[in-house]
Amino acid sequence: MEPVIELISTGDEVLTGLITDTNAGWLSQQLLEQGWQVRRRFTVGDRKADLIELFEQRSHYADVIIVNGGLGPTSDDISALAMAEAAQVPLELNQHWLSVMQEKYAHRHREMPKSNSKQAMLPQGAELVDNPVGTACGFAIKLNRATLFFTPGVPSELKKMMSDEILPRMRQQLGQNGRSQVRRFFLFGLSESGLSDRLDHLTWPEGIALGYRANLPTIEMKLIIDTDDNVAIDSAEAQLLAEVGTHLVARDEMNFAATMGPLLADKDLMIFEDASAGRLTDTITIITREFEGHYLAGLPDEAQDLGEWLHTAARPLTLAIGASGPQGTPIALKTPTACMVQTLQMHFRDPLSQRRLLAFVALDMLRRYLAGETVMVDYDILPCSERVTLSA
């Protein structure tokens, strides 16, 4: 039976939205990498009665609870006190952690403020969880069914403590890892609503769920797998790719440098760009430095004109992004055998997003050519107004 893991984020600033809770999302992802799915997430403010009630209530249902925030030296940092009252034990001074804090301040040639002593007060019976980065130690404590791990809210401290301290303890308690796994597919050109129309009516094998994460210019599709049935897993992947495989640009991680870099190693690539304002050149630089790039204002704004211009001005392998015109922006790929141009209409108002999308389309056309795929495809988010192919 899979363990029940829950997350609790504390703090009025998180509850009211003054601070975006990036820690909870990061924790969920890290635990999923280990094969454990988070079952529930809660957010609670700095009211002690609410914290006590939530800790006590969830301790009957979860096997592991990770509590983030409320371990600082100020009066509103009350996670340790609330946990002690939920467990009906007193707070006790952890002399070891007090000494650690004093040494950290001495190393900085500063005297430790008296308020920091509060961070060494832990519920009786709690196990200290080391924090090599900051002054707020974490702790682990058992209550009813659950083991609760308390962590500071500073992201850098949380991440170090998770990798070095908490994950090893969880493996010892729950086993080396869970059976959950994730297969990631990065898609370009589809909207979340478009994906929903394609996929939501399908039936997926038991133990397999879909996850979406939009991060312009791509959407990350996840098969979240909680089954050992390899036939079902492969069937789910095949069903997913049958619907959206045309738009697949990467698996596992979005890394053009790793996938395209070797394919461009012996290529003489040239780039011209207008509407993308140098964004394509900047991106290609990450992939390979063996190219020649030009930012030219006044390139053609129609597919036919850009294609004919490239025939006389470019090398056998050239990418070009023209000027924005009434029909949209033409994007071209010239190869030794043909010049393929498509004019795409942009509905994103943010100039930076427009440039990123134009550069990504050009890269996608190049990636498709290098991989032997169809170079020009329909993008739901970028309607095509014209498409031209000129032979070499």
C-alpha positions as CSV (number, residue, x, y, z in Angstrom):
1,M,0.0,0.0,0.0
2,E,1.4,3.4,-1.0
3,P,2.2,5.7,1.9
4,V,0.1,8.8,2.4
5,I,2.3,11.9,2.1
6,E,0.9,15.4,2.8
7,L,2.4,18.9,2.8
8,I,1.6,21.9,5.0
9,S,2.7,25.4,4.2
10,T,2.5,27.9,7.0
11,G,2.5,31.7,7.3
12,D,0.1,34.5,6.8
13,E,2.2,35.9,3.9
14,V,1.7,32.6,2.0
15,L,-2.0,32.2,2.9
16,T,-2.8,35.7,1.7
17,G,-0.7,35.4,-1.5
18,L,1.9,38.1,-0.5
19,I,4.5,35.3,-1.2
20,T,4.1,32.7,-3.9
21,D,4.4,29.2,-2.4
22,T,7.0,27.8,-4.7
23,N,8.2,25.4,-2.0
24,A,5.1,23.2,-2.1
25,G,5.4,22.7,-5.9
26,W,9.1,21.9,-5.6
27,L,8.5,19.4,-2.8
28,S,5.8,17.6,-4.8
29,Q,8.1,17.3,-7.8
30,Q,11.0,16.1,-5.7
31,L,9.0,13.5,-4.0
32,L,7.5,12.3,-7.2
33,E,11.1,11.9,-8.6
34,Q,11.5,9.4,-5.7
35,G,8.4,7.5,-6.6
36,W,6.1,9.1,-3.9
37,Q,3.0,11.1,-4.8
38,V,1.9,13.8,-2.5
39,R,-1.8,13.1,-1.6
40,R,-2.8,16.5,-0.2
41,R,-1.5,20.0,0.3
42,F,-2.7,22.5,3.0
43,T,-1.9,26.2,3.6
44,V,-2.5,27.7,7.1
45,G,-1.7,31.1,8.6
46,D,0.1,32.0,11.8
47,R,-2.8,31.4,14.2
48,K,-1.6,28.9,16.8
49,A,-5.0,27.3,17.3
50,D,-5.3,26.6,13.5
51,L,-1.9,25.0,13.4
52,I,-2.6,22.8,16.4
53,E,-5.9,21.6,14.9
54,L,-4.4,20.9,11.5
55,F,-1.3,19.0,12.9
56,E,-3.4,16.9,15.2
57,Q,-6.1,16.2,12.5
58,R,-3.7,15.2,9.7
59,S,-1.6,13.0,12.0
60,H,-4.4,10.4,12.0
61,Y,-4.5,10.2,8.2
62,A,-1.0,10.6,6.8
63,D,2.2,8.6,7.1
64,V,4.5,11.5,6.4
65,I,3.8,15.2,6.7
66,I,6.3,17.9,5.6
67,V,5.6,21.2,7.3
68,N,7.3,24.2,5.7
69,G,7.8,27.6,7.4
70,G,7.4,29.1,10.9
71,L,10.8,28.2,12.4
72,G,12.3,31.6,12.4
73,P,13.2,33.8,15.5
74,T,10.3,36.2,15.4
75,S,7.1,36.1,17.3
76,D,5.0,34.9,14.4
77,D,7.2,31.8,13.9
78,I,5.2,29.4,16.0
79,S,5.4,26.0,14.2
80,A,7.5,24.4,17.0
81,L,5.2,25.7,19.7
82,A,2.1,24.6,17.9
83,M,3.5,21.1,17.3
84,A,4.5,20.8,21.0
85,E,1.0,21.6,22.1
86,A,-0.6,19.3,19.5
87,A,1.6,16.5,20.9
88,Q,0.9,17.6,24.4
89,V,4.6,17.9,25.3
90,P,6.7,20.9,26.4
91,L,9.3,22.7,24.4
92,E,12.9,21.9,25.4
93,L,16.2,23.7,24.7
94,N,18.4,21.7,22.3
95,Q,21.8,22.6,23.6
96,H,23.5,21.2,20.5
97,W,21.7,23.5,18.1
98,L,22.2,26.5,20.4
99,S,25.9,25.8,20.2
100,V,25.7,25.4,16.4
101,M,24.0,28.8,16.0
102,Q,26.5,30.5,18.3
103,E,29.4,29.1,16.3
104,K,27.8,30.3,13.1
105,Y,27.5,33.9,14.4
106,A,31.0,33.7,15.9
107,H,32.4,32.7,12.5
108,R,30.8,35.9,11.1
109,H,32.3,37.9,13.9
110,R,28.8,38.8,15.2
111,E,27.1,38.3,18.5
112,M,24.0,36.1,18.2
113,P,20.8,38.0,19.0
114,K,18.9,36.7,22.0
115,S,15.8,36.1,19.8
116,N,17.7,33.3,17.9
117,S,17.7,31.1,21.0
118,K,14.0,30.5,20.3
119,Q,15.1,28.4,17.2
120,A,16.8,25.9,19.5
121,M,13.5,25.2,21.4
122,L,12.1,21.9,20.1
123,P,9.2,19.8,21.2
124,Q,10.2,17.2,23.7
125,G,11.1,13.9,22.0
126,A,11.7,15.5,18.6
127,E,14.7,14.5,16.5
128,L,16.8,17.4,15.2
129,V,17.1,17.8,11.5
130,D,20.3,19.6,10.6
131,N,20.4,22.8,8.6
132,P,23.9,23.5,7.3
133,V,22.8,26.7,5.5
134,G,20.8,28.8,8.0
135,T,20.1,29.2,11.7
136,A,16.7,27.4,11.8
137,C,17.1,23.7,12.4
138,G,14.4,21.4,11.4
139,F,13.0,18.5,13.4
140,A,11.1,15.3,13.1
141,I,8.4,14.1,15.5
142,K,6.0,11.2,15.6
143,L,2.3,11.9,16.4
144,N,-0.4,9.2,16.0
145,R,0.1,7.6,12.6
146,A,2.3,10.4,11.1
147,T,5.9,11.4,11.1
148,L,6.1,15.1,10.8
149,F,9.1,16.8,9.3
150,F,9.4,20.6,10.0
151,T,11.5,22.7,7.6
152,P,12.3,26.4,7.3
153,G,10.7,28.4,4.5
154,V,13.9,29.7,2.9
155,P,14.0,27.7,-0.4
156,S,17.8,27.2,-0.4
157,E,17.7,25.8,3.2
158,L,14.7,23.6,2.4
159,K,16.3,22.1,-0.6
160,K,19.6,21.2,1.2
161,M,17.7,19.7,4.1
162,M,15.5,17.6,1.9
163,S,18.4,16.1,-0.1
164,D,20.8,15.5,2.9
165,E,18.5,14.9,5.8
166,I,14.8,14.3,5.1
167,L,14.8,12.0,2.0
168,P,17.3,9.6,3.6
169,R,15.0,9.4,6.7
170,M,11.9,8.8,4.4
171,R,13.7,6.0,2.5
172,Q,14.5,4.4,5.8
173,Q,10.9,4.7,7.0
174,L,9.1,4.0,3.7
175,G,11.6,1.9,1.7
176,Q,14.2,3.0,-0.9
177,N,11.6,4.6,-3.1
178,G,7.9,4.4,-4.1
179,R,6.5,2.8,-7.2
180,S,5.2,5.9,-8.7
181,Q,7.0,7.2,-11.7
182,V,6.7,10.0,-14.2
183,R,7.2,10.1,-18.0
184,R,7.6,13.6,-19.3
185,F,6.7,14.8,-22.8
186,F,7.4,18.4,-23.9
187,L,5.0,19.6,-26.6
188,F,5.0,22.8,-28.7
189,G,2.2,24.4,-30.6
190,L,-0.8,23.2,-28.5
191,S,-2.8,25.1,-25.9
192,E,-3.9,23.6,-22.6
193,S,-7.5,23.7,-23.8
194,G,-6.6,22.1,-27.1
195,L,-4.8,19.3,-25.2
196,S,-7.9,18.9,-23.0
197,D,-10.1,18.5,-26.1
198,R,-7.8,15.8,-27.5
199,L,-7.2,13.8,-24.3
200,D,-9.9,14.2,-21.7
201,H,-12.4,11.9,-23.5
202,L,-9.9,9.1,-23.6
203,T,-9.9,6.2,-21.1
204,W,-6.5,5.7,-19.4
205,P,-5.4,2.4,-17.7
206,E,-5.9,2.1,-13.9
207,G,-3.0,3.6,-12.0
208,I,-2.1,6.2,-14.7
209,A,-3.1,9.8,-14.7
210,L,-2.3,12.8,-16.8
211,G,-0.6,16.0,-15.7
212,Y,-0.2,19.3,-17.5
213,R,2.2,22.2,-16.9
214,A,2.3,25.2,-19.2
215,N,5.7,26.9,-19.4
216,L,5.8,29.1,-22.5
217,P,6.8,28.2,-25.2
218,T,6.2,24.5,-24.3
219,I,3.6,22.5,-22.4
220,E,4.9,19.6,-20.3
221,M,2.7,16.6,-20.4
222,K,3.2,14.0,-17.7
223,L,2.1,10.4,-17.4
224,I,1.9,10.0,-13.6
225,I,2.2,6.2,-13.1
226,D,1.2,4.3,-10.0
227,T,1.2,0.8,-11.3
228,D,3.8,-1.9,-12.0
229,D,1.9,-3.1,-15.2
230,N,4.4,-2.4,-18.0
231,V,1.9,-3.3,-20.6
232,A,-0.5,-0.7,-19.3
233,I,2.3,1.9,-19.1
234,D,3.4,1.3,-22.7
235,S,-0.2,1.4,-23.9
236,A,-0.8,4.7,-22.2
237,E,2.3,6.2,-23.7
238,A,1.3,5.0,-27.2
239,Q,-2.2,6.4,-26.8
240,L,-0.8,9.8,-25.7
241,L,1.7,10.0,-28.6
242,A,-1.0,8.9,-31.1
243,E,-2.9,12.1,-30.1
244,V,-0.1,14.6,-29.7
245,G,3.1,13.0,-31.0
246,T,3.3,15.5,-33.9
247,H,4.0,18.2,-31.4
248,L,6.5,16.3,-29.3
249,V,9.8,18.2,-29.1
250,A,11.6,16.4,-26.2
251,R,11.2,13.7,-23.6
252,D,12.3,13.7,-20.0
253,E,13.9,17.2,-20.2
254,M,13.7,20.2,-22.5
255,N,17.3,20.5,-23.6
256,F,18.0,21.5,-27.2
257,A,21.7,21.6,-26.6
258,A,21.8,17.9,-25.9
259,T,19.5,16.8,-28.6
260,M,20.4,19.2,-31.5
261,G,24.0,20.0,-30.6
262,P,25.5,16.8,-32.0
263,L,23.4,17.0,-35.1
264,L,24.7,20.5,-35.8
265,A,28.3,19.8,-35.1
266,D,29.3,19.5,-38.8
267,K,26.7,21.9,-40.3
268,D,27.4,25.3,-41.8
269,L,24.4,27.2,-40.3
270,M,23.4,30.7,-41.1
271,I,20.7,32.8,-39.4
272,F,18.8,35.9,-40.4
273,E,16.2,37.5,-38.1
274,D,14.1,40.6,-38.0
275,A,10.9,40.3,-35.9
276,S,12.6,38.0,-33.3
277,A,15.1,40.8,-32.5
278,G,18.1,38.5,-31.9
279,R,16.3,36.0,-29.8
280,L,17.0,33.1,-32.2
281,T,20.7,34.0,-32.3
282,D,20.8,34.0,-28.5
283,T,19.1,30.6,-28.3
284,I,21.2,29.0,-31.0
285,T,24.4,30.1,-29.2
286,I,23.4,27.8,-26.3
287,I,23.2,24.9,-28.7
288,T,26.2,25.5,-30.9
289,R,28.7,28.3,-31.6
290,E,29.4,27.1,-35.2
291,F,27.1,29.4,-37.0
292,E,26.8,32.9,-38.5
293,G,24.0,35.1,-37.3
294,H,22.6,38.4,-38.7
295,Y,20.0,40.7,-37.2
296,L,18.6,42.7,-40.2
297,A,15.7,45.1,-40.0
298,G,13.6,45.2,-43.1
299,L,13.5,41.5,-44.1
300,P,10.5,40.5,-46.2
301,D,7.2,40.1,-44.4
302,E,5.6,37.5,-46.8
303,A,6.5,33.9,-47.3
304,Q,7.1,34.0,-51.1
305,D,9.3,37.1,-50.8
306,L,11.4,35.7,-47.9
307,G,11.9,32.4,-49.7
308,E,13.1,34.1,-52.9
309,W,15.4,36.4,-50.9
310,L,16.9,33.3,-49.2
311,H,17.6,31.7,-52.5
312,T,20.1,34.4,-53.4
313,A,21.4,35.5,-50.0
314,A,21.8,32.3,-47.9
315,R,23.9,29.2,-47.4
316,P,22.5,25.7,-48.0
317,L,21.4,25.5,-44.4
318,T,19.8,28.7,-43.2
319,L,17.1,29.8,-40.8
320,A,15.3,33.2,-41.3
321,I,12.6,35.0,-39.4
322,G,11.2,37.9,-41.5
323,A,9.5,41.1,-40.5
324,S,5.9,41.1,-39.1
325,G,3.4,42.1,-41.8
326,P,-0.4,42.0,-42.3
327,Q,-0.5,38.2,-42.8
328,G,1.8,37.5,-39.8
329,T,5.5,36.7,-39.6
330,P,7.2,34.4,-42.1
331,I,9.7,31.9,-40.8
332,A,11.9,30.0,-43.3
333,L,14.3,27.1,-43.4
334,K,16.5,26.7,-46.4
335,T,18.1,23.3,-46.9
336,P,20.3,21.9,-49.8
337,T,17.1,20.6,-51.5
338,A,14.3,23.2,-50.7
339,C,13.3,26.4,-49.0
340,M,10.3,26.0,-46.8
341,V,8.5,29.1,-45.5
342,Q,5.4,29.5,-43.3
343,T,3.8,32.7,-42.2
344,L,2.3,32.5,-38.7
345,Q,-0.1,34.8,-37.0
346,M,0.8,36.0,-33.4
347,H,-1.9,36.5,-30.8
348,F,0.4,37.1,-27.9
349,R,0.6,40.8,-27.0
350,D,3.8,40.6,-24.9
351,P,6.8,41.4,-27.2
352,L,9.1,39.1,-25.3
353,S,6.7,36.2,-25.6
354,Q,6.3,36.9,-29.3
355,R,10.1,36.8,-29.9
356,R,10.4,33.6,-27.9
357,L,7.7,31.9,-29.9
358,L,9.1,33.0,-33.2
359,A,12.6,31.7,-32.3
360,F,11.1,28.4,-31.0
361,V,9.2,27.8,-34.3
362,A,12.4,28.4,-36.2
363,L,14.3,25.9,-33.9
364,D,11.4,23.4,-34.2
365,M,11.6,23.6,-38.0
366,L,15.4,23.0,-37.9
367,R,15.0,20.2,-35.3
368,R,12.4,18.5,-37.5
369,Y,14.6,18.7,-40.6
370,L,17.6,17.3,-38.7
371,A,15.4,14.4,-37.3
372,G,13.9,13.6,-40.7
373,E,10.4,14.7,-39.7
374,T,7.9,16.9,-41.5
375,V,9.3,20.4,-41.3
376,M,6.1,22.5,-41.3
377,V,3.1,21.4,-39.2
378,D,0.0,23.2,-37.8
379,Y,0.4,24.9,-34.5
380,D,-2.9,25.5,-32.7
381,I,-1.5,28.6,-30.9
382,L,0.0,30.1,-34.1
383,P,-2.4,30.0,-37.0
384,C,-0.7,29.7,-40.4
385,S,-1.8,32.2,-43.1
386,E,0.5,31.0,-45.9
387,R,2.9,28.2,-46.7
388,V,5.4,28.1,-49.5
389,T,8.0,25.5,-50.6
390,L,10.6,26.5,-53.2
391,S,12.8,23.9,-54.8
392,A,16.6,24.4,-54.7
